[in-house]
Amino acid sequence: MKFVNWLKKGPRSWVSLFVWAAFLALAIVIIAYSCVPNAKSAEQTNQVAGTISGIINETTSSETINSDNWQEFYQLIRKGIGHFALFLVTAIFGYLSCVFAFKRFRFDWALFVLISGAAGFLLAGLSEAIQLIPALNRVGQWSDVGIDMTGYAIGTLLPLIGFLIYKIWKRYHPKDQKEIS
């Protein structure tokens, strides 16, 4: 019953629900892909890299991505999209989830960053620890945790910077200020 009453509060509660759902969905996707065996994971990355290289080569009308630089491109896609970008997007929703969850307690923004960062570190560590399961034939690496956390840190800072810019703008553009014509 409390949940239904909470949803009746209006659009802000719906935004909060969406943000939490997005964060949890992304976390589940990260954990699920950590459970994929090595051969299947490599095949998925190969498909994504092949599609992106085809688009790049088609739009540049040249062989920008070719056999000479395929391995570097493949690693860029695997680490850049599979780790960095996925954790960056997850962090945006993770930070906003903290803001929505704890806003009534008047916590400082630094505490939101710490809570969100701790959640990101746990998610990165868990996703790499799962890969240590012998049946998956994968290798969990600290370097991947570092890539994940770099994406998570930047993703946490983006909404924080947005909020700070909004607060500064609001300070110098009060509502009651009349336009000069």
Number of C-alpha atoms within 10 A of each C-alpha: 5 7 7 8 9 13 14 12 10 10 10 13 14 14 14 19 16 14 20 20 14 18 21 16 13 19 21 13 13 20 18 12 15 21 19 17 16 16 11 12 17 14 11 14 18 16 13 16 21 17 12 15 20 15 13 15 15 12 10 10 9 10 12 16 20 12 10 9 10 15 12 12 19 20 15 15 21 19 17 17 17 18 23 26 20 20 30 24 18 24 31 24 25 30 30 23 24 21 21 17 13 14 13 8 8 8 12 11 14 10 13 22 21 14 15 24 19 13 17 26 18 14 20 24 19 16 23 23 16 19 22 16 14 10 10 17 12 19 14 17 14 13 10 18 23 16 19 28 25 17 25 29 21 18 23 27 17 15 16 19 11 11 12 12 12 11 12 11 11 11 10 9 11 9 8 6 8 8 5 4 3
